[in-house]
Amino acid sequence: MTERILIVDDEPDLLNLLKVVLEKSGYEVLTEKDGSKAVDSALREYPDLVICDLILPVMTGFDVCSRLRANPQTGKTPIILMSVLERDVDRRMAKEAGANMFLSKPIDTGLLLESIENLLKEYHNTQFSSNFQLEFSDFKNEIILFEHRDSTPYEQSIRAFAYESYSNNQKVLGFAPREVSLYVVLQNLSILEVVPVDAQTILSPTLDQYEGELAVIYDTVTDLALSRSFEFAYEKLKQVKRSFSEKNATSIITLNGDAHSAEEIARFGTLFTKHIRYDKTGYKIMKWT
């Protein structure tokens, strides 16, 4: 999966030019022509970066920026505002709205590409951990229970974890059944290797193939509990944790909280010293000892 950029401008010629330039540079590009649709698109598609004109139909670039900053799913997304206006007041208002950068039109495409590269690098370095007001060093070599809810796009959070781990020089592996939605997301990420798993899969042979620092995503616990039993999933989870611990891997183990009772979640939680949650109200640290 290449990095996804949303461009918002009501000038068709500029919109098409920037789309061509970015696609030639390897980015996936989404486009919108008015501010309201831009916000809807960003909250639906979760781009890695937004480039937005200041003067737009329906909603200004300032408003787009403020709306995205107010939403936990897009609150940290890099935003570049651009305009033919070069007044100090516009630059100040762009900063106050939460824009990472303000560029003047006509756009210097070389400067734009350099800016995008730098912003994405900085974003990926903290993309996941910043949701919890933590740093990557707080996650490194830890095994973390990541509880999520059906109402959340948790796949995007796991994608962020993969990018941050990769940006911090870790080899990233993903373990998931072919039937779950996250498998497709992981399979399309060029920065990691995804391994299909089932109830009989033993992880150690795969893990032993890799030297150096590892980051691991394991998305099988809920599937095992539903297809076999809670007790089977619980015992399997203990084996999985031992395998990750032996490799000293930075590990995220996902759990769909809507598929389990509070008692089951609490019992799974006893196996972890680190437990985080993502629900409709945002990100929370449930346990961090």
Buried (B, 14 or more C-beta within 10 A) or exposed (E): BBBBBBBBBBEEEBBEBBBEBBEEBEBBBBBBBBBBBBBEBBBEEBBBBBBBBBBBEBBBBBBBBBBBBEEEBBBBBBBBBBBEEEEEEBBEBBBEBBBBBBBBBEBEBEEBBEBBEEBBEEBBBBBBBBBBEBEBEEBBBBBBBBBBBEEBBBBBBBBBBBBBBBBBEBBBBBBBBEEBEBBEBBBEBEBBBBBBBEEEBEBEEBBEEBEEBBBBBBBBBBBBBEBEEBEEBBEBBEEBBEBBEEBEBBBBBBBBBEBBEEEBBEBBBEBBEBBBBBBEEBBEEEBBE
